[in-house]
């Protein structure tokens, strides 16, 4: 769409992040329930059972630590510029 509108690109600039977030069980459960394939309404009356089992698995995988380390991905800046020769002012 941007190309059809007369823009050239994208020029992609990678901005490394490198941070690690600690996600607790509540964060992981909320993330799972936010996905379209695991939205709570899909479980019907068994949503509570699913959440209990998920929390048990998370507790076992956590191994006594505060949570789960998740590395943040690099940021991608996508720049589109007007195509053609630069305009003269």
C-alpha positions as CSV (number, residue, x, y, z in Angstrom):
1,X,0.0,0.0,0.0
2,X,2.8,2.4,0.9
3,X,4.7,1.5,-2.3
4,X,1.5,2.1,-4.4
5,X,1.2,5.5,-2.7
6,X,4.6,6.5,-4.0
7,X,6.9,5.6,-1.1
8,X,10.1,3.6,-1.3
9,X,11.2,1.2,1.4
10,X,11.1,0.0,3.9
11,X,14.6,0.8,5.2
12,X,14.8,-1.4,8.3
13,X,16.9,-0.2,11.3
14,X,17.4,-2.8,14.1
15,X,17.6,-1.3,17.6
16,X,18.9,-4.1,19.9
17,X,17.0,-4.5,23.2
18,X,18.8,-7.1,25.3
19,X,16.6,-6.7,28.4
20,X,15.1,-9.7,30.2
21,X,11.8,-9.5,31.9
22,X,10.7,-11.7,34.8
23,X,7.2,-13.0,34.2
24,X,5.3,-14.4,37.1
25,X,2.7,-17.2,36.8
26,X,-0.1,-14.6,36.8
27,X,1.5,-12.9,33.8
28,X,1.9,-16.2,31.9
29,X,-1.7,-17.2,32.6
30,X,-3.0,-13.8,31.4
31,X,-0.9,-14.1,28.3
32,X,-2.2,-17.6,27.6
33,X,-5.8,-16.5,28.1
34,X,-5.3,-13.5,25.8
35,X,-4.5,-15.8,22.8
36,X,-7.4,-16.6,20.4
37,X,-6.8,-20.3,20.6
38,X,-6.8,-20.4,24.4
39,X,-9.4,-17.7,25.2
40,X,-11.3,-18.6,28.4
41,X,-14.7,-18.9,26.7
42,X,-13.3,-21.8,24.6
43,X,-12.9,-23.9,27.7
44,X,-16.5,-23.4,28.9
45,X,-17.1,-24.9,32.3
46,X,-13.6,-26.3,32.3
47,X,-11.8,-23.0,32.2
48,X,-11.0,-23.1,35.9
49,X,-9.7,-26.7,35.6
50,X,-7.4,-25.6,32.7
51,X,-6.1,-22.6,34.8
52,X,-5.4,-24.8,37.8
53,X,-3.5,-27.4,35.7
54,X,-1.6,-24.6,33.9
55,X,-0.5,-23.0,37.2
56,X,0.6,-26.5,38.5
57,X,2.8,-26.9,35.4
58,X,4.2,-23.4,35.8
59,X,5.0,-24.0,39.5
60,X,6.8,-27.2,38.6
61,X,8.7,-25.6,35.8
62,X,9.7,-22.5,37.9
63,X,11.8,-24.6,40.2
64,X,11.5,-22.2,43.2
65,X,12.6,-19.1,41.3
66,X,10.7,-15.8,41.2
67,X,9.4,-16.4,37.7
68,X,10.4,-17.0,34.1
69,X,13.0,-14.9,32.3
70,X,11.8,-13.7,28.9
71,X,14.2,-11.9,26.6
72,X,12.7,-9.0,24.8
73,X,13.2,-9.0,21.0
74,X,15.0,-6.3,19.1
75,X,13.0,-3.3,18.0
76,X,12.6,-2.9,14.2
77,X,12.1,0.6,12.8
78,X,10.7,0.5,9.3
79,X,11.2,3.8,7.4
80,X,9.4,4.6,4.2
81,X,10.4,7.6,2.2
82,X,8.9,9.4,-0.7
83,X,10.0,7.6,-3.9
84,X,11.7,9.5,-6.7
85,X,14.2,12.4,-6.7
86,X,14.2,14.6,-3.6
87,X,12.2,17.8,-3.9
88,X,14.0,21.1,-4.1
89,X,12.9,23.9,-1.9
